[in-house]
């Protein structure tokens, strides 16, 4: 799990092949899922680098795939009509 305080986002790498992105409101309201991004099976290690606005996820070696590092550029949401 990684947290971006500037955008109030929580990035959850659970190893199921996705990163779930949540917006964190406050203690009275549950986080809202903004996105589910495909990664790789068993990819559960990650790090958010605020200076680069980048989420780095490590995808392990499997019988069907070599190990890799996945990079996700973060950006603010754009409202419809803008």
N, C-alpha and C positions, 0 to 999 in steps of 0.2 A: 504494500500500500504506500502511496505517496500523496502528499498534499501540496496544492498550489495556493498559498494564502492570497496572492494578488487577485486571482480569479475565483477564489473560494471553491476550488474543485478538488475532489478526491479521486485518485486513480487506483483501481483495485485490480491486481493481477492475481487471479485465482488458480491458474494452471489449466483451465478448461479450454483454452484456445482463444480467450478474449480478454480485453481490458475494459472494465466498466468504468464510465466517467460519470461522477455525481456532482451536482451543485449543492454546496452546503449552505443552508440559510442561517439558522441559529439553533439554539438548544430546544426551542419549542416546536420546531418543524423538522420532519424527517428529510434527509437529503433526497433530491430528485435525480433520477438517472437521465443524463443528457445523451449518452451514446454508448454503444457496445461495439468496440473495435476488434477486428480479427487479429490474432497474434499467431500462436502456434501451441499445440498441445504441450503441457508441462511447462510453459513459459510463465513462471510465477515470481521471477526476480526482476525488479525494476527500480528505477531511480528517476525522479523529476529534477531537472536542472533549470532553476528559475532564470538564471542569466541568459540561457539559450532558448528559453520557452520550449524545452524539448523533454519528452518522456522517453527514456531508454529502457528497453525490455530485452532480457536475455532469453533466447530460445535455445534449449539444449539439443544436443545431438540425439537423433533417433535412428532407427534402422532405415527410415525413408528420407531423412533430411540431415544435412550437416548443421552444426551449431552456428548460430548467427546472432547478431545484435540488431534489433528493430528500433527504428527511430520514429517518433511521432511528434510532429510540430504542433504545439497548442496555439489556439487563437480564440479570441472572444466570439461568442455567438452573434450572428447578424439577425436582427429582427426582420420579419417579413415586411415588405413595403419600403425598406431602406436600401 
